[in-house]
Amino acid sequence: MTVTLADIYSAAHAIAGVADHTPLVPSPYMSARIGRDFLLKLETCQPIGAFKLRGAMNAVMAQPEGTTGVTCCSTGNHGRGVAYAAARRGMRAVICMSELVPRAKVDGIRALGAEVRISGRSQDDALAESQRLCAAEGLVEISPFDDPLVIAGQGTIGLELLAARPDISTLLVPLSGGGLAAGVAVAAKAIKPDIEVIGITMARGAAMQASIAAGKPVEVQEVPSLADSLGGGIGLANKLSFPLCRALLDGIVLVSEEEIRDAMQVLFHEDRMVAEGASVVGLAAVLAGTLPPAQGPVATIVTGRNLDMAQFARIMTGQDVQLGDYLLKGKSYGA
Ligand SMILES: *Cc1c(COP(=O)(O)O)cnc(C)c1O
């Protein structure tokens, strides 16, 4: 089982008109910082405020007529995508999440008419509940990242990026379970084999990086992060996103909570954009100077905007933010 460029073209067809064609805009500030074009793919403009609608829509549309319903575990955005797609098909959706998922995300999912189950403190707990529902109630599980249809859906971002700007030489992709990075890398490298695709994730709980280093999927401790959408493991039985990321990514860069905060402030103050911590890790890595130098235009995917506005206000006004037992000290922009 794998995902090919043809699968990604099929996905583009399946999701057309619902989850496609987000804007690709330059960041004048970031471009000036690096001395060449720095482009932002604004998945914040999707109807659910995140790219995950692409994969969810592709997977839900592929279910046969008469399917009882769908279920998934989620850090928030995949659940929102599945809920949205299921509602469009008039299908039941049950979204399983842990207590770590921010309230704003849970409310957004309920508002789409899906049922919500909160269980445990980790993605693994949420996954166990989702699998129990499959057995007990005949629902079909849609993995947030380890599913060929989901990966192909996320890969449509790669098609759009290279159609708009064939000259892009580096893609900075926020990385968690790796569905996004795998799909984008399959598409981008099939179209432009010498393109560089780098996964970026937070240092606190970097499951894919630890797994690639270990040569097999490993568990990491899940802790609260500004990049809550990047939380959770890759699944010990991972079949697809792990081998694809291992084969296709040119590197993985880790960023700290402080670097994520700084990047959220830059995007807001310089480009006047509101985005989740998970979405700004590409900017964070560049601003922190941790990325290897490369030539040519750079693009990153601003993956979502579904954040807790009270926490966002604290970050923008330089106040402290408590992340579990970690205190992220406040810093005013430009200070
Ligand atoms: C899910 C998500 C990611 C990471 O995607 P994976 O396919 O799990 O690697 C990045 N950003 C946001 C906003 C997300 O919701």
py3Dmol code that shows the C-alpha trace and the ligand (Angstrom):
import py3Dmol

protein = """\
ATOM      1  CA  MET A   1       0.000   0.000   0.000  1.00  0.00           C
ATOM      2  CA  THR A   2       1.258   3.431  -0.892  1.00  0.00           C
ATOM      3  CA  VAL A   3       0.134   6.797  -2.241  1.00  0.00           C
ATOM      4  CA  THR A   4       0.946   7.914  -5.775  1.00  0.00           C
ATOM      5  CA  LEU A   5       0.663  11.150  -7.725  1.00  0.00           C
ATOM      6  CA  ALA A   6      -2.363   9.627  -9.488  1.00  0.00           C
ATOM      7  CA  ASP A   7      -4.092   9.111  -6.108  1.00  0.00           C
ATOM      8  CA  ILE A   8      -3.478  12.774  -5.324  1.00  0.00           C
ATOM      9  CA  TYR A   9      -4.959  13.909  -8.643  1.00  0.00           C
ATOM     10  CA  SER A  10      -8.018  11.744  -7.880  1.00  0.00           C
ATOM     11  CA  ALA A  11      -8.282  13.363  -4.462  1.00  0.00           C
ATOM     12  CA  ALA A  12      -8.119  16.831  -6.049  1.00  0.00           C
ATOM     13  CA  HIS A  13     -11.076  15.827  -8.204  1.00  0.00           C
ATOM     14  CA  ALA A  14     -13.032  14.383  -5.239  1.00  0.00           C
ATOM     15  CA  ILE A  15     -12.670  17.464  -3.031  1.00  0.00           C
ATOM     16  CA  ALA A  16     -12.982  20.111  -5.767  1.00  0.00           C
ATOM     17  CA  GLY A  17     -15.278  22.959  -4.835  1.00  0.00           C
ATOM     18  CA  VAL A  18     -15.249  22.077  -1.133  1.00  0.00           C
ATOM     19  CA  ALA A  19     -11.685  22.048   0.136  1.00  0.00           C
ATOM     20  CA  ASP A  20      -9.456  23.405  -2.592  1.00  0.00           C
ATOM     21  CA  HIS A  21      -7.527  26.383  -3.857  1.00  0.00           C
ATOM     22  CA  THR A  22      -6.436  28.376  -0.885  1.00  0.00           C
ATOM     23  CA  PRO A  23      -4.397  31.546  -1.517  1.00  0.00           C
ATOM     24  CA  LEU A  24      -0.613  31.483  -1.792  1.00  0.00           C
ATOM     25  CA  VAL A  25       0.708  34.871  -0.708  1.00  0.00           C
ATOM     26  CA  PRO A  26       4.164  36.336  -0.117  1.00  0.00           C
ATOM     27  CA  SER A  27       5.252  37.414   3.336  1.00  0.00           C
ATOM     28  CA  PRO A  28       7.108  40.681   2.644  1.00  0.00           C
ATOM     29  CA  TYR A  29       8.654  40.624   6.117  1.00  0.00           C
ATOM     30  CA  MET A  30       9.927  37.039   5.922  1.00  0.00           C
ATOM     31  CA  SER A  31      11.073  37.541   2.307  1.00  0.00           C
ATOM     32  CA  ALA A  32      13.141  40.539   3.406  1.00  0.00           C
ATOM     33  CA  ARG A  33      14.573  38.500   6.296  1.00  0.00           C
ATOM     34  CA  ILE A  34      15.843  35.688   4.056  1.00  0.00           C
ATOM     35  CA  GLY A  35      16.566  37.715   0.920  1.00  0.00           C
ATOM     36  CA  ARG A  36      14.316  35.671  -1.380  1.00  0.00           C
ATOM     37  CA  ASP A  37      10.628  34.873  -1.713  1.00  0.00           C
ATOM     38  CA  PHE A  38       9.007  33.402   1.371  1.00  0.00           C
ATOM     39  CA  LEU A  39       5.484  32.245   0.550  1.00  0.00           C
ATOM     40  CA  LEU A  40       2.557  31.357   2.795  1.00  0.00           C
ATOM     41  CA  LYS A  41      -0.039  28.771   1.721  1.00  0.00           C
ATOM     42  CA  LEU A  42      -3.091  29.917   3.652  1.00  0.00           C
ATOM     43  CA  GLU A  43      -4.958  26.798   4.731  1.00  0.00           C
ATOM     44  CA  THR A  44      -6.468  29.056   7.385  1.00  0.00           C
ATOM     45  CA  CYS A  45      -8.907  29.995   4.584  1.00  0.00           C
ATOM     46  CA  GLN A  46     -10.487  26.527   4.417  1.00  0.00           C
ATOM     47  CA  PRO A  47     -14.142  26.450   5.539  1.00  0.00           C
ATOM     48  CA  ILE A  48     -13.111  24.650   8.752  1.00  0.00           C
ATOM     49  CA  GLY A  49     -10.073  26.909   9.273  1.00  0.00           C
ATOM     50  CA  ALA A  50      -7.524  24.141   8.619  1.00  0.00           C
ATOM     51  CA  PHE A  51      -6.145  21.959   5.798  1.00  0.00           C
ATOM     52  CA  LYS A  52      -7.476  18.739   7.357  1.00  0.00           C
ATOM     53  CA  LEU A  53     -10.721  19.131   5.424  1.00  0.00           C
ATOM     54  CA  ARG A  54      -8.842  17.961   2.319  1.00  0.00           C
ATOM     55  CA  GLY A  55      -7.981  14.501   3.637  1.00  0.00           C
ATOM     56  CA  ALA A  56     -11.206  14.106   5.614  1.00  0.00           C
ATOM     57  CA  MET A  57     -13.341  15.041   2.623  1.00  0.00           C
ATOM     58  CA  ASN A  58     -11.491  12.643   0.328  1.00  0.00           C
ATOM     59  CA  ALA A  59     -11.904   9.785   2.820  1.00  0.00           C
ATOM     60  CA  VAL A  60     -15.562  10.463   3.645  1.00  0.00           C
ATOM     61  CA  MET A  61     -16.563  10.813  -0.028  1.00  0.00           C
ATOM     62  CA  ALA A  62     -14.953   7.419  -0.736  1.00  0.00           C
ATOM     63  CA  GLN A  63     -17.172   5.533   1.752  1.00  0.00           C
ATOM     64  CA  PRO A  64     -19.729   3.306   0.063  1.00  0.00           C
ATOM     65  CA  GLU A  65     -23.434   4.146   0.047  1.00  0.00           C
ATOM     66  CA  GLY A  66     -25.118   2.787   3.181  1.00  0.00           C
ATOM     67  CA  THR A  67     -22.142   3.366   5.509  1.00  0.00           C
ATOM     68  CA  THR A  68     -23.510   3.660   9.073  1.00  0.00           C
ATOM     69  CA  GLY A  69     -21.234   6.516   9.982  1.00  0.00           C
ATOM     70  CA  VAL A  70     -17.638   7.545  10.556  1.00  0.00           C
ATOM     71  CA  THR A  71     -15.473   8.038  13.623  1.00  0.00           C
ATOM     72  CA  CYS A  72     -11.957   9.257  14.308  1.00  0.00           C
ATOM     73  CA  CYS A  73      -9.571  10.362  16.992  1.00  0.00           C
ATOM     74  CA  SER A  74      -8.329  13.906  16.640  1.00  0.00           C
ATOM     75  CA  THR A  75      -6.362  16.766  18.189  1.00  0.00           C
ATOM     76  CA  GLY A  76      -9.228  18.919  16.912  1.00  0.00           C
ATOM     77  CA  ASN A  77      -8.833  19.827  13.265  1.00  0.00           C
ATOM     78  CA  HIS A  78      -9.181  16.367  11.736  1.00  0.00           C
ATOM     79  CA  GLY A  79     -12.356  15.896  13.775  1.00  0.00           C
ATOM     80  CA  ARG A  80     -13.658  19.172  12.445  1.00  0.00           C
ATOM     81  CA  GLY A  81     -12.887  18.087   8.890  1.00  0.00           C
ATOM     82  CA  VAL A  82     -14.564  14.697   9.328  1.00  0.00           C
ATOM     83  CA  ALA A  83     -17.588  16.359  10.974  1.00  0.00           C
ATOM     84  CA  TYR A  84     -17.901  18.841   8.104  1.00  0.00           C
ATOM     85  CA  ALA A  85     -17.512  16.198   5.399  1.00  0.00           C
ATOM     86  CA  ALA A  86     -19.923  13.779   7.103  1.00  0.00           C
ATOM     87  CA  ALA A  87     -22.546  16.519   7.472  1.00  0.00           C
ATOM     88  CA  ARG A  88     -22.308  17.215   3.740  1.00  0.00           C
ATOM     89  CA  ARG A  89     -23.036  13.540   3.066  1.00  0.00           C
ATOM     90  CA  GLY A  90     -25.752  13.344   5.738  1.00  0.00           C
ATOM     91  CA  MET A  91     -23.698  10.728   7.591  1.00  0.00           C
ATOM     92  CA  ARG A  92     -23.290  10.230  11.353  1.00  0.00           C
ATOM     93  CA  ALA A  93     -19.898  11.307  12.783  1.00  0.00           C
ATOM     94  CA  VAL A  94     -18.481  10.570  16.240  1.00  0.00           C
ATOM     95  CA  ILE A  95     -15.275  12.460  17.077  1.00  0.00           C
ATOM     96  CA  CYS A  96     -13.064  11.128  19.900  1.00  0.00           C
ATOM     97  CA  MET A  97     -10.676  13.549  21.604  1.00  0.00           C
ATOM     98  CA  SER A  98      -8.574  13.724  24.749  1.00  0.00           C
ATOM     99  CA  GLU A  99      -8.861  16.278  27.538  1.00  0.00           C
ATOM    100  CA  LEU A 100      -5.843  18.115  26.066  1.00  0.00           C
ATOM    101  CA  VAL A 101      -7.862  19.365  23.091  1.00  0.00           C
ATOM    102  CA  PRO A 102      -8.688  23.081  23.517  1.00  0.00           C
ATOM    103  CA  ARG A 103     -12.282  24.025  24.198  1.00  0.00           C
ATOM    104  CA  ALA A 104     -12.495  26.182  21.043  1.00  0.00           C
ATOM    105  CA  LYS A 105     -11.818  23.136  18.874  1.00  0.00           C
ATOM    106  CA  VAL A 106     -14.338  20.916  20.706  1.00  0.00           C
ATOM    107  CA  ASP A 107     -17.046  23.605  20.374  1.00  0.00           C
ATOM    108  CA  GLY A 108     -16.317  23.995  16.662  1.00  0.00           C
ATOM    109  CA  ILE A 109     -16.887  20.268  16.109  1.00  0.00           C
ATOM    110  CA  ARG A 110     -20.154  20.179  18.073  1.00  0.00           C
ATOM    111  CA  ALA A 111     -21.381  23.161  16.074  1.00  0.00           C
ATOM    112  CA  LEU A 112     -21.082  21.058  12.902  1.00  0.00           C
ATOM    113  CA  GLY A 113     -23.533  18.510  14.336  1.00  0.00           C
ATOM    114  CA  ALA A 114     -21.059  15.735  15.185  1.00  0.00           C
ATOM    115  CA  GLU A 115     -21.138  13.729  18.413  1.00  0.00           C
ATOM    116  CA  VAL A 116     -18.123  14.289  20.664  1.00  0.00           C
ATOM    117  CA  ARG A 117     -16.509  11.788  23.071  1.00  0.00           C
ATOM    118  CA  ILE A 118     -13.802  13.052  25.425  1.00  0.00           C
ATOM    119  CA  SER A 119     -11.640  10.280  26.877  1.00  0.00           C
ATOM    120  CA  GLY A 120      -8.279  10.259  28.633  1.00  0.00           C
ATOM    121  CA  ARG A 121      -5.241  12.514  28.389  1.00  0.00           C
ATOM    122  CA  SER A 122      -3.682  11.417  25.113  1.00  0.00           C
ATOM    123  CA  GLN A 123      -4.345  10.732  21.453  1.00  0.00           C
ATOM    124  CA  ASP A 124      -3.850   7.030  22.224  1.00  0.00           C
ATOM    125  CA  ASP A 125      -6.788   7.133  24.646  1.00  0.00           C
ATOM    126  CA  ALA A 126      -8.920   8.876  22.019  1.00  0.00           C
ATOM    127  CA  LEU A 127      -7.886   6.305  19.413  1.00  0.00           C
ATOM    128  CA  ALA A 128      -8.868   3.420  21.728  1.00  0.00           C
ATOM    129  CA  GLU A 129     -12.354   4.926  22.110  1.00  0.00           C
ATOM    130  CA  SER A 130     -12.677   5.407  18.353  1.00  0.00           C
ATOM    131  CA  GLN A 131     -11.709   1.766  17.730  1.00  0.00           C
ATOM    132  CA  ARG A 132     -14.173   0.594  20.383  1.00  0.00           C
ATOM    133  CA  LEU A 133     -16.938   2.486  18.537  1.00  0.00           C
ATOM    134  CA  CYS A 134     -16.051   0.792  15.259  1.00  0.00           C
ATOM    135  CA  ALA A 135     -16.560  -2.618  16.843  1.00  0.00           C
ATOM    136  CA  ALA A 136     -19.597  -1.692  18.968  1.00  0.00           C
ATOM    137  CA  GLU A 137     -21.554   0.516  16.564  1.00  0.00           C
ATOM    138  CA  GLY A 138     -20.313  -0.412  13.103  1.00  0.00           C
ATOM    139  CA  LEU A 139     -18.695   2.947  12.394  1.00  0.00           C
ATOM    140  CA  VAL A 140     -15.802   3.319   9.949  1.00  0.00           C
ATOM    141  CA  GLU A 141     -12.605   4.772  11.400  1.00  0.00           C
ATOM    142  CA  ILE A 142     -10.792   7.513   9.510  1.00  0.00           C
ATOM    143  CA  SER A 143      -7.216   7.912  10.751  1.00  0.00           C
ATOM    144  CA  PRO A 144      -5.985  11.510  11.008  1.00  0.00           C
ATOM    145  CA  PHE A 145      -2.766  10.653   9.147  1.00  0.00           C
ATOM    146  CA  ASP A 146      -2.219   6.930   8.512  1.00  0.00           C
ATOM    147  CA  ASP A 147      -4.752   6.427   5.730  1.00  0.00           C
ATOM    148  CA  PRO A 148      -4.038   6.502   1.986  1.00  0.00           C
ATOM    149  CA  LEU A 149      -7.127   8.608   1.202  1.00  0.00           C
ATOM    150  CA  VAL A 150      -6.281  11.127   3.932  1.00  0.00           C
ATOM    151  CA  ILE A 151      -2.661  11.383   2.790  1.00  0.00           C
ATOM    152  CA  ALA A 152      -3.752  11.820  -0.838  1.00  0.00           C
ATOM    153  CA  GLY A 153      -6.174  14.578   0.215  1.00  0.00           C
ATOM    154  CA  GLN A 154      -3.476  16.480   2.100  1.00  0.00           C
ATOM    155  CA  GLY A 155      -1.167  15.979  -0.904  1.00  0.00           C
ATOM    156  CA  THR A 156      -3.400  18.201  -3.034  1.00  0.00           C
ATOM    157  CA  ILE A 157      -1.671  21.135  -1.291  1.00  0.00           C
ATOM    158  CA  GLY A 158       1.541  20.036  -3.019  1.00  0.00           C
ATOM    159  CA  LEU A 159      -0.187  20.084  -6.421  1.00  0.00           C
ATOM    160  CA  GLU A 160      -1.514  23.599  -5.849  1.00  0.00           C
ATOM    161  CA  LEU A 161       1.816  24.902  -4.580  1.00  0.00           C
ATOM    162  CA  LEU A 162       3.804  23.752  -7.593  1.00  0.00           C
ATOM    163  CA  ALA A 163       1.114  24.727 -10.095  1.00  0.00           C
ATOM    164  CA  ALA A 164       1.178  28.266  -8.691  1.00  0.00           C
ATOM    165  CA  ARG A 165       4.953  28.520  -8.263  1.00  0.00           C
ATOM    166  CA  PRO A 166       6.975  25.875 -10.118  1.00  0.00           C
ATOM    167  CA  ASP A 167      10.130  27.668  -8.971  1.00  0.00           C
ATOM    168  CA  ILE A 168       9.693  26.815  -5.265  1.00  0.00           C
ATOM    169  CA  SER A 169      12.852  25.082  -4.080  1.00  0.00           C
ATOM    170  CA  THR A 170      12.080  24.400  -0.405  1.00  0.00           C
ATOM    171  CA  LEU A 171       8.845  23.406   1.330  1.00  0.00           C
ATOM    172  CA  LEU A 172       8.586  23.752   5.107  1.00  0.00           C
ATOM    173  CA  VAL A 173       5.791  21.468   6.302  1.00  0.00           C
ATOM    174  CA  PRO A 174       4.401  21.345   9.857  1.00  0.00           C
ATOM    175  CA  LEU A 175       4.763  17.741  11.011  1.00  0.00           C
ATOM    176  CA  SER A 176       2.916  15.577  13.521  1.00  0.00           C
ATOM    177  CA  GLY A 177       1.501  12.212  12.414  1.00  0.00           C
ATOM    178  CA  GLY A 178       2.971  12.951   9.001  1.00  0.00           C
ATOM    179  CA  GLY A 179      -0.114  12.707   6.791  1.00  0.00           C
ATOM    180  CA  LEU A 180       0.408  16.241   5.543  1.00  0.00           C
ATOM    181  CA  ALA A 181       4.162  15.921   5.035  1.00  0.00           C
ATOM    182  CA  ALA A 182       3.805  12.522   3.344  1.00  0.00           C
ATOM    183  CA  GLY A 183       1.114  13.699   0.923  1.00  0.00           C
ATOM    184  CA  VAL A 184       2.828  16.961   0.089  1.00  0.00           C
ATOM    185  CA  ALA A 185       6.182  15.218  -0.385  1.00  0.00           C
ATOM    186  CA  VAL A 186       4.721  12.549  -2.709  1.00  0.00           C
ATOM    187  CA  ALA A 187       3.105  15.228  -4.881  1.00  0.00           C
ATOM    188  CA  ALA A 188       5.979  17.714  -4.828  1.00  0.00           C
ATOM    189  CA  LYS A 189       8.749  15.180  -5.495  1.00  0.00           C
ATOM    190  CA  ALA A 190       6.806  13.478  -8.283  1.00  0.00           C
ATOM    191  CA  ILE A 191       6.433  16.844 -10.025  1.00  0.00           C
ATOM    192  CA  LYS A 192       9.841  18.291  -9.105  1.00  0.00           C
ATOM    193  CA  PRO A 193      12.256  15.595  -7.909  1.00  0.00           C
ATOM    194  CA  ASP A 194      14.927  17.990  -6.642  1.00  0.00           C
ATOM    195  CA  ILE A 195      12.581  20.005  -4.394  1.00  0.00           C
ATOM    196  CA  GLU A 196      13.555  19.964  -0.737  1.00  0.00           C
ATOM    197  CA  VAL A 197      10.784  19.011   1.732  1.00  0.00           C
ATOM    198  CA  ILE A 198      11.517  19.618   5.409  1.00  0.00           C
ATOM    199  CA  GLY A 199       9.237  18.628   8.275  1.00  0.00           C
ATOM    200  CA  ILE A 200       9.056  21.017  11.216  1.00  0.00           C
ATOM    201  CA  THR A 201       7.693  20.121  14.623  1.00  0.00           C
ATOM    202  CA  MET A 202       7.828  21.170  18.244  1.00  0.00           C
ATOM    203  CA  ALA A 203      10.673  19.921  20.403  1.00  0.00           C
ATOM    204  CA  ARG A 204       8.269  18.847  23.167  1.00  0.00           C
ATOM    205  CA  GLY A 205       6.847  15.543  21.881  1.00  0.00           C
ATOM    206  CA  ALA A 206       8.355  15.130  18.401  1.00  0.00           C
ATOM    207  CA  ALA A 207       6.992  11.644  17.663  1.00  0.00           C
ATOM    208  CA  MET A 208       7.919  11.338  13.980  1.00  0.00           C
ATOM    209  CA  GLN A 209      11.455  12.559  14.559  1.00  0.00           C
ATOM    210  CA  ALA A 210      11.987  10.117  17.450  1.00  0.00           C
ATOM    211  CA  SER A 211      10.522   7.288  15.352  1.00  0.00           C
ATOM    212  CA  ILE A 212      12.713   7.968  12.320  1.00  0.00           C
ATOM    213  CA  ALA A 213      15.748   8.129  14.620  1.00  0.00           C
ATOM    214  CA  ALA A 214      14.749   4.786  16.182  1.00  0.00           C
ATOM    215  CA  GLY A 215      14.012   3.179  12.803  1.00  0.00           C
ATOM    216  CA  LYS A 216      10.490   2.224  13.917  1.00  0.00           C
ATOM    217  CA  PRO A 217       7.413   3.936  15.402  1.00  0.00           C
ATOM    218  CA  VAL A 218       8.029   4.809  19.059  1.00  0.00           C
ATOM    219  CA  GLU A 219       5.913   6.472  21.715  1.00  0.00           C
ATOM    220  CA  VAL A 220       6.684   9.918  23.066  1.00  0.00           C
ATOM    221  CA  GLN A 221       5.169  11.620  26.046  1.00  0.00           C
ATOM    222  CA  GLU A 222       2.391  13.994  25.033  1.00  0.00           C
ATOM    223  CA  VAL A 223       2.598  17.361  26.796  1.00  0.00           C
ATOM    224  CA  PRO A 224       0.720  20.649  26.350  1.00  0.00           C
ATOM    225  CA  SER A 225       2.245  22.878  23.648  1.00  0.00           C
ATOM    226  CA  LEU A 226       1.415  26.088  21.820  1.00  0.00           C
ATOM    227  CA  ALA A 227       1.380  23.764  18.808  1.00  0.00           C
ATOM    228  CA  ASP A 228      -1.432  21.603  20.231  1.00  0.00           C
ATOM    229  CA  SER A 229      -2.378  20.401  16.738  1.00  0.00           C
ATOM    230  CA  LEU A 230       1.030  18.714  16.484  1.00  0.00           C
ATOM    231  CA  GLY A 231       0.486  16.633  19.625  1.00  0.00           C
ATOM    232  CA  GLY A 232       0.183  12.855  19.797  1.00  0.00           C
ATOM    233  CA  GLY A 233       2.137   9.866  18.578  1.00  0.00           C
ATOM    234  CA  ILE A 234       2.327   8.368  15.090  1.00  0.00           C
ATOM    235  CA  GLY A 235       0.777   5.056  16.203  1.00  0.00           C
ATOM    236  CA  LEU A 236       2.935   2.029  17.026  1.00  0.00           C
ATOM    237  CA  ALA A 237       1.273   0.137  14.163  1.00  0.00           C
ATOM    238  CA  ASN A 238       1.863   2.950  11.657  1.00  0.00           C
ATOM    239  CA  LYS A 239       1.805   1.506   8.108  1.00  0.00           C
ATOM    240  CA  LEU A 240       2.000   4.440   5.741  1.00  0.00           C
ATOM    241  CA  SER A 241       2.840   7.944   6.975  1.00  0.00           C
ATOM    242  CA  PHE A 242       5.968   6.715   8.791  1.00  0.00           C
ATOM    243  CA  PRO A 243       7.578   4.922   5.831  1.00  0.00           C
ATOM    244  CA  LEU A 244       6.647   7.783   3.477  1.00  0.00           C
ATOM    245  CA  CYS A 245       8.091  10.458   5.761  1.00  0.00           C
ATOM    246  CA  ARG A 246      11.207   8.390   6.373  1.00  0.00           C
ATOM    247  CA  ALA A 247      11.752   7.919   2.651  1.00  0.00           C
ATOM    248  CA  LEU A 248      10.811  11.385   1.397  1.00  0.00           C
ATOM    249  CA  LEU A 249      11.638  14.048   3.971  1.00  0.00           C
ATOM    250  CA  ASP A 250      14.986  15.768   3.521  1.00  0.00           C
ATOM    251  CA  GLY A 251      15.146  16.645   7.189  1.00  0.00           C
ATOM    252  CA  ILE A 252      13.205  17.390  10.348  1.00  0.00           C
ATOM    253  CA  VAL A 253      13.734  20.568  12.342  1.00  0.00           C
ATOM    254  CA  LEU A 254      12.535  21.055  15.923  1.00  0.00           C
ATOM    255  CA  VAL A 255      11.375  24.369  17.389  1.00  0.00           C
ATOM    256  CA  SER A 256      10.894  25.443  20.993  1.00  0.00           C
ATOM    257  CA  GLU A 257       7.780  26.954  22.569  1.00  0.00           C
ATOM    258  CA  GLU A 258       9.579  30.322  22.698  1.00  0.00           C
ATOM    259  CA  GLU A 259      10.341  30.119  18.965  1.00  0.00           C
ATOM    260  CA  ILE A 260       6.707  29.236  18.219  1.00  0.00           C
ATOM    261  CA  ARG A 261       5.534  32.215  20.280  1.00  0.00           C
ATOM    262  CA  ASP A 262       7.932  34.548  18.452  1.00  0.00           C
ATOM    263  CA  ALA A 263       6.707  33.300  15.070  1.00  0.00           C
ATOM    264  CA  MET A 264       3.039  33.758  16.043  1.00  0.00           C
ATOM    265  CA  GLN A 265       3.884  37.344  16.988  1.00  0.00           C
ATOM    266  CA  VAL A 266       5.730  37.944  13.704  1.00  0.00           C
ATOM    267  CA  LEU A 267       2.853  36.607  11.617  1.00  0.00           C
ATOM    268  CA  PHE A 268       0.375  38.746  13.528  1.00  0.00           C
ATOM    269  CA  HIS A 269       2.339  41.982  13.787  1.00  0.00           C
ATOM    270  CA  GLU A 270       4.085  41.909  10.405  1.00  0.00           C
ATOM    271  CA  ASP A 271       1.623  40.069   8.150  1.00  0.00           C
ATOM    272  CA  ARG A 272      -1.497  40.805  10.266  1.00  0.00           C
ATOM    273  CA  MET A 273      -2.512  37.139  10.331  1.00  0.00           C
ATOM    274  CA  VAL A 274      -3.942  34.972  13.078  1.00  0.00           C
ATOM    275  CA  ALA A 275      -2.725  31.367  13.052  1.00  0.00           C
ATOM    276  CA  GLU A 276      -2.315  28.427  15.443  1.00  0.00           C
ATOM    277  CA  GLY A 277       1.042  27.592  16.984  1.00  0.00           C
ATOM    278  CA  ALA A 278       1.200  24.461  14.804  1.00  0.00           C
ATOM    279  CA  SER A 279       0.957  26.567  11.649  1.00  0.00           C
ATOM    280  CA  VAL A 280       3.870  28.859  12.289  1.00  0.00           C
ATOM    281  CA  VAL A 281       6.598  26.286  12.945  1.00  0.00           C
ATOM    282  CA  GLY A 282       8.020  26.851   9.435  1.00  0.00           C
ATOM    283  CA  LEU A 283       8.436  30.559  10.166  1.00  0.00           C
ATOM    284  CA  ALA A 284       9.751  29.721  13.631  1.00  0.00           C
ATOM    285  CA  ALA A 285      12.547  27.546  12.255  1.00  0.00           C
ATOM    286  CA  VAL A 286      13.634  30.225   9.790  1.00  0.00           C
ATOM    287  CA  LEU A 287      13.458  33.046  12.354  1.00  0.00           C
ATOM    288  CA  ALA A 288      15.480  30.953  14.816  1.00  0.00           C
ATOM    289  CA  GLY A 289      18.140  30.343  12.165  1.00  0.00           C
ATOM    290  CA  THR A 290      17.960  26.557  12.615  1.00  0.00           C
ATOM    291  CA  LEU A 291      17.254  25.759   8.967  1.00  0.00           C
ATOM    292  CA  PRO A 292      20.015  24.723   6.581  1.00  0.00           C
ATOM    293  CA  PRO A 293      20.674  27.379   3.933  1.00  0.00           C
ATOM    294  CA  ALA A 294      19.202  26.717   0.517  1.00  0.00           C
ATOM    295  CA  GLN A 295      18.696  28.624  -2.719  1.00  0.00           C
ATOM    296  CA  GLY A 296      15.454  29.779  -4.239  1.00  0.00           C
ATOM    297  CA  PRO A 297      11.904  30.496  -3.089  1.00  0.00           C
ATOM    298  CA  VAL A 298      10.701  28.965   0.165  1.00  0.00           C
ATOM    299  CA  ALA A 299       7.072  28.139   0.948  1.00  0.00           C
ATOM    300  CA  THR A 300       5.438  27.065   4.166  1.00  0.00           C
ATOM    301  CA  ILE A 301       1.917  25.869   4.868  1.00  0.00           C
ATOM    302  CA  VAL A 302      -0.002  27.973   7.375  1.00  0.00           C
ATOM    303  CA  THR A 303      -2.021  24.941   8.380  1.00  0.00           C
ATOM    304  CA  GLY A 304      -4.807  26.311  10.580  1.00  0.00           C
ATOM    305  CA  ARG A 305      -6.307  29.098  12.640  1.00  0.00           C
ATOM    306  CA  ASN A 306      -8.441  27.250  15.187  1.00  0.00           C
ATOM    307  CA  LEU A 307      -6.969  28.618  18.366  1.00  0.00           C
ATOM    308  CA  ASP A 308      -8.115  29.721  21.773  1.00  0.00           C
ATOM    309  CA  MET A 309      -8.475  33.491  21.354  1.00  0.00           C
ATOM    310  CA  ALA A 310      -7.914  34.175  25.063  1.00  0.00           C
ATOM    311  CA  GLN A 311      -4.540  32.410  24.886  1.00  0.00           C
ATOM    312  CA  PHE A 312      -3.767  34.196  21.618  1.00  0.00           C
ATOM    313  CA  ALA A 313      -4.449  37.557  23.265  1.00  0.00           C
ATOM    314  CA  ARG A 314      -2.091  36.659  26.131  1.00  0.00           C
ATOM    315  CA  ILE A 315       0.677  35.727  23.687  1.00  0.00           C
ATOM    316  CA  MET A 316       0.256  38.902  21.642  1.00  0.00           C
ATOM    317  CA  THR A 317       0.265  41.156  24.717  1.00  0.00           C
ATOM    318  CA  GLY A 318       3.407  39.580  26.142  1.00  0.00           C
ATOM    319  CA  GLN A 319       1.835  37.737  29.080  1.00  0.00           C
ATOM    320  CA  ASP A 320       2.996  34.398  30.515  1.00  0.00           C
ATOM    321  CA  VAL A 321       1.290  31.217  29.293  1.00  0.00           C
ATOM    322  CA  GLN A 322       1.125  28.082  31.445  1.00  0.00           C
ATOM    323  CA  LEU A 323       1.553  24.922  29.351  1.00  0.00           C
ATOM    324  CA  GLY A 324       0.982  22.054  31.785  1.00  0.00           C
ATOM    325  CA  ASP A 325       3.969  22.205  34.124  1.00  0.00           C
ATOM    326  CA  TYR A 326       5.929  24.429  31.717  1.00  0.00           C
ATOM    327  CA  LEU A 327       5.750  28.189  32.153  1.00  0.00           C
ATOM    328  CA  LEU A 328       6.270  30.029  28.886  1.00  0.00           C
ATOM    329  CA  LYS A 329       7.481  33.466  29.910  1.00  0.00           C
ATOM    330  CA  GLY A 330       5.745  36.369  28.217  1.00  0.00           C
ATOM    331  CA  LYS A 331       7.580  38.620  25.787  1.00  0.00           C
ATOM    332  CA  SER A 332       6.247  41.719  24.041  1.00  0.00           C
ATOM    333  CA  TYR A 333       6.732  41.875  20.280  1.00  0.00           C
ATOM    334  CA  GLY A 334       9.934  43.686  19.404  1.00  0.00           C
ATOM    335  CA  ALA A 335      11.141  43.701  23.038  1.00  0.00           C
TER     336      ALA A 335
END
"""
ligand_1 = """\
15
LIG
C -2.903 17.999 11.971
C -2.230 19.306 11.859
C -0.875 19.391 11.490
C 0.013 18.179 11.258
O -0.483 17.277 10.297
P -0.011 15.731 10.302
O -0.608 15.145 9.089
O -0.551 15.115 11.570
O 1.473 15.714 10.321
C -0.326 20.653 11.360
N -1.039 21.775 11.594
C -2.338 21.732 11.960
C -3.078 23.026 12.204
C -2.989 20.497 12.091
O -4.273 20.463 12.456
"""
view = py3Dmol.view(width=600, height=400)
view.addModel(protein, "pdb")
view.setStyle({"model": 0}, {"cartoon": {"style": "trace"}})
view.addModel(ligand_1, "xyz")
view.setStyle({"model": 1}, {"stick": {}})
view.zoomTo()
view.show()
